[in-house]
Amino acid sequence: MKAVVFTLGCKVNECESDSLIAGLMQLGYEVSDCLCFADLYIINTCAVTKEAEKKSRQTASRVLKLNPNAKIIYTGCASQKAPESFLNKKNVSLITGSFSKNKILDLLTENIGVKLFDEPNAFEELNAVKTLKKRTYIKVQDGCNNFCSYCIIPYLRGRTRSRNPESVINEIECVNPVEAVINGINLSAYNYNGKTLTNLIESLKEVNTRIRLGSLHIGVIDNNFLTALKGLKNFAPHFHLSLQSGSNAVLKSMNRHYTREEFIEKFKLIREYFPNAGITTDIIVGYPTEREEDFNDSLSLAKEVKFSDIHPFIFSPREGTKAYKLTDLPAEVKKARMEKMLKLKSELKNDFVSSQIGKSLYMIPEESVNGYLEGYAENYLRLYLKEKEVVGDIVKVKVVAPYLDGALVELDN
């Protein structure tokens, strides 16, 4: 029997999907994480935007083109939010939500329609992941208590819950990945019986695996946290700090609990510890209270801190959030602002690539495409190495020129 576990959305979904892959393999399935012919498809859905929900629902038609007789199971945030929207899909045998995804493995032969599990009181331990990639996502936290005014996720993922540090270490040592990405729905809120994210990082100081962090809230950035990261044997200095807006007025409306000045201060602190770090961000374009001067504040902040990359997205009203009640901006206004943000994104990314030329970096080759080995450096720069025999999972390279969405490199001996 062949199964596909197909993932939409965040890196936490990736963790949970990798755990399902491990469980399916233990049951004797041949498993893929790409949409290809299979007997069983588990679709791990996303609801962070309307578009993500739409793509989650549309996956059924893509699956049925591959195998009209396949069994389909839906899980994740989109099916938690609106399970009924998946019921009319052909061949769907089970619909679960955001919680207790490990229980899906006990229900593979059932045909029971919707089965939503209750929100757990503590962090749910899953099967140790079985990644099909060199970069492995390790889930250490779930849920969120922040309730940003635009975000539906706290309503779908529940309150914050954190994982025992010993369990985190055991999974990393068991899986032994080339790179472990530590993440959560709100990673910065990690707190297991008083042990903070800084304490968790300190507990990983003897781990040889390259350690990367998922998305962070700037509130966690301080000297102790950065010192702990410096103490790791092999830390990948890439910080994804979700900005969302460079305007204090909009940040307050979003319920983000920081100012642009605080964000810039934390950015500068990171640079003191990790001068060559890649620092990326998310920015919402066209939030309902965003005036033209507010949008310009976002542009000016991005220019000042010189992000290595920006993930901009147009505001999407989510029913059930506070921002849903606000008057949405005209589509043409949002489109025009998005075009400006995308232009700045390209400029800043090009500047970052140019700043890396001549520098030595450490690349993990992940795949071979069109004669090039592709992968990421420690600072999350996308690298391309002309295909040749390489020794080891992490390769020292030198950046020689901009190339596609990253940089062309050569072996650095």
Secondary structure, DSSP 8 states (H G I E B T S, - for coil): -EEEEEE-S-HHHHHHHHHHHHHHHHTT-EEESSS-S-SEEEEEE--SSHHHHHHHHHHHHHHHHH-TT-EEEEEEHHHHH-THHHHTSTTEEEE--SS-GGGGGGSTT---EE------SS---------SSSEEEEEEEE------TT--HHHHH-S-EE--HHHHHHHHHHH--SEEEEEETTGGG-EETTEEHHHHHHHTTT--SEEEE--B-GGG-SHHHHHHHHTSSSB--EEEB--B-S-HHHHHHHT----HHHHHHHHHHHHHH-TT-EEEEEEEES-TT--HHHHHHHHHHHHHHT-SEEEEEE----TTSGGGGS----HHHHHHHHHHHHHHHHHHHHHHHHHHTT-EEEEEEEEEETTEEEEE-TT--EEEEES----SSSEEEEEEEEETTEEEEEE--
